[in-house]
Amino acid sequence: MKGIIFDFNGTLYWDSKLHYDAWREYSKILRGTPFSDAEMRANMFGRTNEDIIAYAIGKRPSPDMVEKYAKEKEALYRRQCLIDRENFKLAPGAVEFLDWLKENNIPRTIATMSEWDNVEFYIKEFNLARWFDLDKIVYSNGKIPGKPAPDIFLIASQNIGLNPKDCIVVEDAISGINAAKNAGIGKIIAIASLEPVEYYKNIDGVDSIIRNFNEFDRSVFDDLEKSGQSSYNTVSECVSKA
């Protein structure tokens, strides 16, 4: 592998519960009952806000409805992020791993279905410019279809100048894993940030499973292996799909 693409929510930042809580609240407004956990796994993570609202009401929403509920939900979500200061940080091992990627000049970017207001919030609060070229981050701009469509990862791999088959994708959501598979990504790593490791073991396309970024096997990058650097801080505990 030559480069890496990160999903963000539930991957680099473990915020899945906050999204669960916000969408539970707004699904009650939209249809009278909250989303179940199974519905949210299948129809929320990796989807656009328009897709989620369409699922809730059973038809394509009007642009005004999407704008109203999406903005309200995301504003509530960002407030909750700031209130929950104890957990408002990047995932375990992420800072060290991102520093290592930067030190070794490994191409990298983020591919998230978050909209710009949230992405701008993350850039500021987590100082993402420390590790990422902000112009290469891919986000939901109203034109990219939600996951499991492959578009977001195809664009991300192009942004870092690589063929999808030469890229690793790190994902936590089924829709994101399917999007990476549909894009022809060379290696898909599931991160068990909310679900147990067992949840991912029989998912087609998953090559390995990690519990946090301390478990990431850094020897998978071709350029390091060729230069003899692959032994540097190689992960001690990566969970194989097998």
Secondary structure, DSSP 4 states (H G I P E B T S, - for coil): --EEEE--BTTTB--HHHHHHHHHHHHHHHHSSPPPHHHHHHHTTTS-HHHHHHHHHTSPPPHHHHHHHHHHHHHHHHHHHHH-GGG-SPPTTHHHHHHHHHHTT--EEEEEEEEHHHHHHHHHHHTGGGTS-GGG-EEE-SSSPPTTSSHHHHHHHHHTT--GGGEEEEE-SHHHHHHHHHTT-SEEEEE-SSS-GGGGTT-TT--EEESSGGG--GGG-HHHHHHT-TTTT--S--EE--
